[in-house]
Amino acid sequence: MKEQTLELIRQQVTENPVVIYMKGTPQFPMCGFSSRAAQALAATGLPFAAVNIFDDENIYNFLPFYQDWPTFPQIYVGGELIGGCDITLELYESGELKDLMQKAIDEAAK
């Protein structure tokens, strides 16, 4: 089950230019860190995918092994883990988050 789940995560990360794995959804976050990270992504005005880790027990259990990142949320841009809440907020505040997201979206459209 672990390998199948890691493959599913790989597909989600590579098929979506920007994806957040979070507790809850952007509309109904279930923790403060997930809420703040999703708000930062939304504030860019750019589209992103969201995966509620509580909807799939396997994703909840195995996502920490995907990139050796033990906590939630996890934000991937252009197939790469950029980090969790704190890093995402720092990127947003510096203006880099929107640029990173736009680049990933543009690359995916090619």
OpenMM code with the backbone's topology and positions (N, CA, C; nanometers):
from openmm import Vec3, app, unit

residues = "MET LYS GLU GLN THR LEU GLU LEU ILE ARG GLN GLN VAL THR GLU ASN PRO VAL VAL ILE TYR MET LYS GLY THR PRO GLN PHE PRO MET CYS GLY PHE SER SER ARG ALA ALA GLN ALA LEU ALA ALA THR GLY LEU PRO PHE ALA ALA VAL ASN ILE PHE ASP ASP GLU ASN ILE TYR ASN PHE LEU PRO PHE TYR GLN ASP TRP PRO THR PHE PRO GLN ILE TYR VAL GLY GLY GLU LEU ILE GLY GLY CYS ASP ILE THR LEU GLU LEU TYR GLU SER GLY GLU LEU LYS ASP LEU MET GLN LYS ALA ILE ASP GLU ALA ALA LYS".split()
positions = [
    Vec3(0.0823, -0.1200, 0.0000),
    Vec3(0.0000, 0.0000, 0.0000),
    Vec3(0.0869, 0.1266, 0.0000),
    Vec3(0.1998, 0.1208, 0.0675),
    Vec3(0.2867, 0.2382, 0.0747),
    Vec3(0.3337, 0.2800, -0.0640),
    Vec3(0.3815, 0.1841, -0.1437),
    Vec3(0.4323, 0.2182, -0.2769),
    Vec3(0.3223, 0.2734, -0.3670),
    Vec3(0.2019, 0.2165, -0.3576),
    Vec3(0.0895, 0.2663, -0.4380),
    Vec3(0.0536, 0.4091, -0.3981),
    Vec3(0.0557, 0.4352, -0.2686),
    Vec3(0.0227, 0.5682, -0.2198),
    Vec3(0.1292, 0.6690, -0.2606),
    Vec3(0.2558, 0.6311, -0.2498),
    Vec3(0.3629, 0.7215, -0.2910),
    Vec3(0.3544, 0.7510, -0.4408),
    Vec3(0.3126, 0.6537, -0.5202),
    Vec3(0.2938, 0.6760, -0.6635),
    Vec3(0.1775, 0.7724, -0.6871),
    Vec3(0.0683, 0.7572, -0.6133),
    Vec3(-0.0449, 0.8494, -0.6239),
    Vec3(0.0001, 0.9915, -0.5901),
    Vec3(0.0767, 1.0068, -0.4834),
    Vec3(0.1274, 1.1385, -0.4446),
    Vec3(0.2160, 1.1945, -0.5562),
    Vec3(0.3032, 1.1122, -0.6106),
    Vec3(0.3903, 1.1565, -0.7191),
    Vec3(0.3072, 1.2086, -0.8367),
    Vec3(0.2014, 1.1365, -0.8707),
    Vec3(0.1140, 1.1800, -0.9795),
    Vec3(0.0492, 1.3140, -0.9468),
    Vec3(-0.0018, 1.3278, -0.8262),
    Vec3(-0.0671, 1.4532, -0.7871),
    Vec3(0.0304, 1.5702, -0.7933),
    Vec3(0.1526, 1.5466, -0.7465),
    Vec3(0.2540, 1.6519, -0.7413),
    Vec3(0.3004, 1.6912, -0.8818),
    Vec3(0.3099, 1.5938, -0.9708),
    Vec3(0.3592, 1.6251, -1.1052),
    Vec3(0.2480, 1.6716, -1.1998),
    Vec3(0.1237, 1.6337, -1.1738),
    Vec3(0.0140, 1.6727, -1.2620),
    Vec3(-0.0474, 1.8075, -1.2253),
    Vec3(-0.0157, 1.8585, -1.1082),
    Vec3(-0.0669, 1.9883, -1.0638),
    Vec3(0.0513, 2.0835, -1.0459),
    Vec3(0.0490, 2.1987, -1.1126),
    Vec3(0.1613, 2.2915, -1.0978),
    Vec3(0.1834, 2.3348, -0.9528),
    Vec3(0.0735, 2.3487, -0.8794),
    Vec3(0.0815, 2.3877, -0.7384),
    Vec3(-0.0186, 2.3022, -0.6617),
    Vec3(0.0284, 2.2384, -0.5557),
    Vec3(-0.0610, 2.1569, -0.4738),
    Vec3(-0.0228, 2.1706, -0.3270),
    Vec3(-0.1248, 2.1831, -0.2441),
    Vec3(-0.1056, 2.1863, -0.0998),
    Vec3(-0.1734, 2.0633, -0.0401),
    Vec3(-0.0979, 1.9914, 0.0401),
    Vec3(-0.1516, 1.8813, 0.1206),
    Vec3(-0.1770, 1.9419, 0.2576),
    Vec3(-0.3029, 1.9430, 0.2963),
    Vec3(-0.3387, 2.0161, 0.4171),
    Vec3(-0.4422, 1.9417, 0.5000),
    Vec3(-0.4562, 1.9871, 0.6221),
    Vec3(-0.5610, 1.9373, 0.7105),
    Vec3(-0.6864, 2.0180, 0.6803),
    Vec3(-0.7821, 1.9528, 0.6151),
    Vec3(-0.9036, 2.0198, 0.5731),
    Vec3(-0.8918, 2.0684, 0.4304),
    Vec3(-0.9694, 2.1711, 0.3993),
    Vec3(-0.9701, 2.2304, 0.2651),
    Vec3(-0.9441, 2.3798, 0.2785),
    Vec3(-0.9114, 2.4465, 0.1670),
    Vec3(-0.8926, 2.5914, 0.1769),
    Vec3(-1.0169, 2.6627, 0.2323),
    Vec3(-1.1351, 2.6123, 0.1989),
    Vec3(-1.2586, 2.6730, 0.2473),
    Vec3(-1.2874, 2.6371, 0.3935),
    Vec3(-1.2452, 2.5178, 0.4350),
    Vec3(-1.2698, 2.4709, 0.5712),
    Vec3(-1.1440, 2.4062, 0.6290),
    Vec3(-1.0410, 2.4877, 0.6544),
    Vec3(-0.9170, 2.4324, 0.7098),
    Vec3(-0.9404, 2.3785, 0.8501),
    Vec3(-0.8618, 2.2764, 0.8854),
    Vec3(-0.8791, 2.2124, 1.0158),
    Vec3(-0.7593, 2.2336, 1.1074),
    Vec3(-0.6704, 2.3248, 1.0697),
    Vec3(-0.5633, 2.3666, 1.1595),
    Vec3(-0.5133, 2.5027, 1.1144),
    Vec3(-0.4555, 2.5760, 1.2050),
    Vec3(-0.4096, 2.7102, 1.1755),
    Vec3(-0.2995, 2.7157, 1.0716),
    Vec3(-0.2063, 2.6213, 1.0770),
    Vec3(-0.0962, 2.6206, 0.9806),
    Vec3(-0.1488, 2.5979, 0.8391),
    Vec3(-0.2390, 2.5015, 0.8251),
    Vec3(-0.2982, 2.4753, 0.6937),
    Vec3(-0.3769, 2.5965, 0.6455),
    Vec3(-0.4497, 2.6590, 0.7356),
    Vec3(-0.5285, 2.7760, 0.7008),
    Vec3(-0.4402, 2.8892, 0.6492),
    Vec3(-0.3338, 2.9203, 0.7213),
    Vec3(-0.2465, 3.0307, 0.6812),
    Vec3(-0.1749, 3.0014, 0.5492),
    Vec3(-0.1311, 2.8785, 0.5303),
    Vec3(-0.0626, 2.8433, 0.4052),
    Vec3(-0.1589, 2.8523, 0.2873),
    Vec3(-0.2798, 2.8005, 0.3027),
    Vec3(-0.3788, 2.8058, 0.1949),
    Vec3(-0.4173, 2.9512, 0.1657),
    Vec3(-0.4272, 3.0347, 0.2685),
    Vec3(-0.4591, 3.1761, 0.2476),
    Vec3(-0.3491, 3.2454, 0.1683),
    Vec3(-0.2240, 3.2117, 0.1971),
    Vec3(-0.1118, 3.2714, 0.1227),
    Vec3(-0.1183, 3.2306, -0.0241),
    Vec3(-0.1450, 3.1027, -0.0507),
    Vec3(-0.1577, 3.0571, -0.1892),
    Vec3(-0.2734, 3.1292, -0.2580),
    Vec3(-0.3870, 3.1367, -0.1909),
    Vec3(-0.5049, 3.2011, -0.2496),
    Vec3(-0.4810, 3.3497, -0.2746),
    Vec3(-0.4052, 3.4135, -0.1881),
    Vec3(-0.3802, 3.5572, -0.1999),
    Vec3(-0.2994, 3.5924, -0.3243),
    Vec3(-0.2327, 3.4939, -0.3836),
    Vec3(-0.1593, 3.5211, -0.5075),
    Vec3(-0.2555, 3.5413, -0.6241),
    Vec3(-0.3779, 3.4913, -0.6100),
    Vec3(-0.4748, 3.4995, -0.7177),
    Vec3(-0.4572, 3.3922, -0.8237),
    Vec3(-0.3632, 3.3026, -0.8002),
    Vec3(-0.3354, 3.1961, -0.8965),
    Vec3(-0.4011, 3.0655, -0.8517),
    Vec3(-0.4327, 2.9779, -0.9469),
    Vec3(-0.4971, 2.8508, -0.9109),
    Vec3(-0.3997, 2.7538, -0.8458),
    Vec3(-0.4541, 2.6705, -0.7584),
    Vec3(-0.3758, 2.5640, -0.6964),
    Vec3(-0.4695, 2.4505, -0.6590),
    Vec3(-0.4128, 2.3312, -0.6504),
    Vec3(-0.4887, 2.2137, -0.6084),
    Vec3(-0.4696, 2.1947, -0.4582),
    Vec3(-0.5694, 2.1387, -0.3954),
    Vec3(-0.5611, 2.1111, -0.2517),
    Vec3(-0.6044, 1.9674, -0.2264),
    Vec3(-0.5284, 1.8995, -0.1410),
    Vec3(-0.5607, 1.7626, -0.1014),
    Vec3(-0.5800, 1.7621, 0.0495),
    Vec3(-0.6996, 1.7217, 0.0904),
    Vec3(-0.7294, 1.7084, 0.2330),
    Vec3(-0.6720, 1.5756, 0.2796),
    Vec3(-0.5698, 1.5811, 0.3637),
    Vec3(-0.5034, 1.4578, 0.4053),
    Vec3(-0.5934, 1.3686, 0.4897),
    Vec3(-0.7022, 1.4262, 0.5431),
    Vec3(-0.7945, 1.3447, 0.6218),
    Vec3(-0.8901, 1.2633, 0.5345),
    Vec3(-0.8942, 1.2940, 0.4043),
    Vec3(-0.9809, 1.2192, 0.3126),
    Vec3(-0.9221, 1.0845, 0.2726),
    Vec3(-0.7912, 1.0672, 0.2908),
    Vec3(-0.7253, 0.9430, 0.2521),
    Vec3(-0.6220, 0.9079, 0.3588),
    Vec3(-0.6533, 0.8073, 0.4376),
    Vec3(-0.5662, 0.7672, 0.5477),
    Vec3(-0.4256, 0.7324, 0.4997),
    Vec3(-0.4165, 0.6746, 0.3796),
    Vec3(-0.2849, 0.6384, 0.3273),
    Vec3(-0.2010, 0.7616, 0.2959),
    Vec3(-0.2630, 0.8642, 0.2375),
    Vec3(-0.1889, 0.9881, 0.2123),
    Vec3(-0.1451, 1.0480, 0.3456),
    Vec3(-0.2338, 1.0507, 0.4420),
    Vec3(-0.1994, 1.1024, 0.5753),
    Vec3(-0.0789, 1.0277, 0.6336),
    Vec3(-0.0791, 0.8962, 0.6196),
    Vec3(0.0272, 0.8144, 0.6788),
    Vec3(0.1582, 0.8172, 0.6006),
    Vec3(0.1507, 0.8240, 0.4676),
    Vec3(0.2718, 0.8063, 0.3862),
    Vec3(0.3288, 0.9338, 0.3258),
    Vec3(0.2533, 1.0432, 0.3225),
    Vec3(0.3072, 1.1678, 0.2676),
    Vec3(0.4369, 1.2114, 0.3365),
    Vec3(0.4491, 1.1970, 0.4678),
    Vec3(0.5762, 1.2369, 0.5306),
    Vec3(0.6982, 1.1638, 0.4746),
    Vec3(0.6792, 1.0486, 0.4130),
    Vec3(0.7904, 0.9727, 0.3561),
    Vec3(0.8245, 1.0171, 0.2140),
    Vec3(0.7321, 1.0869, 0.1478),
    Vec3(0.7514, 1.1223, 0.0073),
    Vec3(0.8750, 1.2100, -0.0123),
    Vec3(0.8888, 1.3126, 0.0670),
    Vec3(1.0061, 1.3995, 0.0591),
    Vec3(1.0727, 1.4153, 0.1953),
    Vec3(1.0481, 1.3205, 0.2837),
    Vec3(1.1072, 1.3226, 0.4171),
    Vec3(1.0754, 1.4544, 0.4885),
    Vec3(0.9493, 1.4931, 0.4842),
    Vec3(0.9009, 1.6143, 0.5509),
    Vec3(0.7902, 1.5685, 0.6460),
    Vec3(0.8121, 1.5766, 0.7762),
    Vec3(0.7229, 1.5099, 0.8709),
    Vec3(0.5922, 1.5814, 0.9040),
    Vec3(0.5773, 1.7075, 0.8649),
    Vec3(0.4618, 1.7837, 0.9114),
    Vec3(0.3707, 1.8259, 0.7967),
    Vec3(0.2538, 1.8738, 0.8351),
    Vec3(0.1547, 1.9266, 0.7410),
    Vec3(0.1298, 2.0722, 0.7765),
    Vec3(0.1005, 2.1555, 0.6795),
    Vec3(0.0821, 2.1265, 0.5381),
    Vec3(0.2153, 2.1078, 0.4656),
    Vec3(0.2037, 2.0542, 0.3450),
    Vec3(0.3173, 2.0440, 0.2541),
    Vec3(0.2740, 2.1077, 0.1227),
    Vec3(0.3579, 2.1985, 0.0718),
    Vec3(0.3257, 2.2701, -0.0508),
    Vec3(0.4289, 2.2351, -0.1566),
    Vec3(0.3789, 2.1930, -0.2725),
    Vec3(0.4636, 2.1568, -0.3860),
    Vec3(0.4354, 2.2540, -0.4996),
    Vec3(0.5418, 2.3075, -0.5577),
    Vec3(0.5304, 2.3985, -0.6712),
    Vec3(0.6241, 2.3462, -0.7801),
    Vec3(0.5675, 2.3226, -0.8966),
    Vec3(0.6482, 2.2703, -1.0066),
    Vec3(0.7084, 2.1345, -0.9753),
    Vec3(0.6362, 2.0536, -0.8974),
    Vec3(0.6825, 1.9190, -0.8631),
    Vec3(0.7814, 1.9131, -0.7486),
    Vec3(0.8189, 2.0296, -0.6944),
    Vec3(0.9179, 2.0341, -0.5875),
    Vec3(0.8539, 2.0798, -0.4571),
    Vec3(0.8935, 2.0177, -0.3489),
    Vec3(0.8487, 2.0598, -0.2169),
    Vec3(0.9111, 2.1953, -0.1850),
    Vec3(0.8276, 2.2953, -0.1589),
    Vec3(0.8845, 2.4233, -0.1157),
    Vec3(0.8839, 2.4335, 0.0360),
    Vec3(0.8009, 2.3519, 0.1019),
    Vec3(0.8007, 2.3500, 0.2475),
    Vec3(0.6616, 2.3506, 0.3050),
    Vec3(0.6546, 2.4021, 0.4275),
    Vec3(0.5287, 2.4071, 0.4998),
    Vec3(0.4786, 2.5496, 0.5139),
    Vec3(0.4085, 2.5741, 0.6216),
    Vec3(0.3437, 2.7024, 0.6440),
    Vec3(0.4438, 2.8171, 0.6524),
    Vec3(0.5438, 2.8068, 0.7381),
    Vec3(0.6359, 2.9190, 0.7602),
    Vec3(0.7075, 2.9592, 0.6324),
    Vec3(0.7586, 2.8625, 0.5596),
    Vec3(0.8306, 2.8925, 0.4355),
    Vec3(0.7357, 2.9550, 0.3335),
    Vec3(0.6150, 2.9023, 0.3243),
    Vec3(0.5172, 2.9560, 0.2299),
    Vec3(0.4838, 3.1005, 0.2637),
    Vec3(0.4663, 3.1304, 0.3917),
    Vec3(0.4370, 3.2680, 0.4323),
    Vec3(0.5540, 3.3608, 0.4019),
    Vec3(0.6753, 3.3141, 0.4259),
    Vec3(0.7940, 3.3949, 0.3949),
    Vec3(0.8014, 3.4238, 0.2451),
    Vec3(0.7751, 3.3227, 0.1632),
    Vec3(0.7775, 3.3405, 0.0187),
    Vec3(0.6684, 3.4375, -0.0266),
    Vec3(0.5522, 3.4268, 0.0371),
    Vec3(0.4424, 3.5178, 0.0027),
    Vec3(0.4794, 3.6615, 0.0379),
    Vec3(0.5291, 3.6811, 0.1579),
    Vec3(0.5613, 3.8160, 0.2048),
    Vec3(0.6721, 3.8802, 0.1221),
    Vec3(0.7631, 3.8008, 0.0685),
    Vec3(0.8720, 3.8549, -0.0132),
    Vec3(0.8306, 3.8743, -0.1593),
    Vec3(0.7129, 3.8231, -0.1959),
    Vec3(0.6672, 3.8323, -0.3338),
    Vec3(0.7131, 3.7165, -0.4215),
    Vec3(0.7939, 3.6278, -0.3661),
    Vec3(0.8475, 3.5166, -0.4451),
    Vec3(0.7453, 3.4072, -0.4735),
    Vec3(0.6477, 3.3903, -0.3841),
    Vec3(0.5521, 3.2803, -0.3993),
    Vec3(0.4751, 3.2924, -0.5302),
    Vec3(0.4238, 3.4115, -0.5588),
    Vec3(0.3467, 3.4296, -0.6822),
    Vec3(0.4335, 3.4020, -0.8038),
    Vec3(0.5579, 3.4486, -0.8014),
    Vec3(0.6489, 3.4241, -0.9131),
    Vec3(0.6743, 3.2747, -0.9328),
    Vec3(0.6992, 3.2031, -0.8229),
    Vec3(0.7224, 3.0581, -0.8303),
    Vec3(0.5999, 2.9866, -0.8864),
    Vec3(0.4831, 3.0250, -0.8367),
    Vec3(0.3593, 2.9617, -0.8821),
    Vec3(0.3348, 2.9902, -1.0295),
    Vec3(0.3535, 3.1154, -1.0704),
    Vec3(0.3289, 3.1518, -1.2103),
    Vec3(0.4230, 3.0762, -1.3020),
    Vec3(0.5487, 3.0643, -1.2635),
    Vec3(0.6459, 2.9905, -1.3447),
    Vec3(0.6026, 2.8447, -1.3603),
    Vec3(0.5597, 2.7823, -1.2507),
    Vec3(0.5152, 2.6425, -1.2559),
    Vec3(0.3914, 2.6265, -1.3432),
    Vec3(0.2982, 2.7209, -1.3335),
    Vec3(0.1761, 2.7163, -1.4140),
    Vec3(0.2106, 2.7331, -1.5613),
    Vec3(0.2997, 2.8268, -1.5908),
    Vec3(0.3415, 2.8491, -1.7297),
    Vec3(0.4119, 2.7254, -1.7865),
    Vec3(0.4984, 2.6632, -1.7088),
    Vec3(0.5692, 2.5431, -1.7539),
    Vec3(0.4704, 2.4294, -1.7816),
    Vec3(0.3712, 2.4150, -1.6965),
    Vec3(0.2733, 2.3075, -1.7134),
    Vec3(0.1885, 2.3276, -1.8388),
    Vec3(0.1714, 2.4523, -1.8786),
    Vec3(0.0878, 2.4835, -1.9948),
    Vec3(0.1595, 2.4548, -2.1267),
    Vec3(0.2910, 2.4364, -2.1227),
    Vec3(0.3679, 2.4129, -2.2460),
    Vec3(0.3444, 2.2735, -2.3006),
] * unit.nanometer
topology = app.Topology()
chain = topology.addChain("A")
for resn in residues:
    res = topology.addResidue(resn, chain)
    for name in ("N", "CA", "C"):
        topology.addAtom(name, app.Element.getBySymbol(name[0]), res)
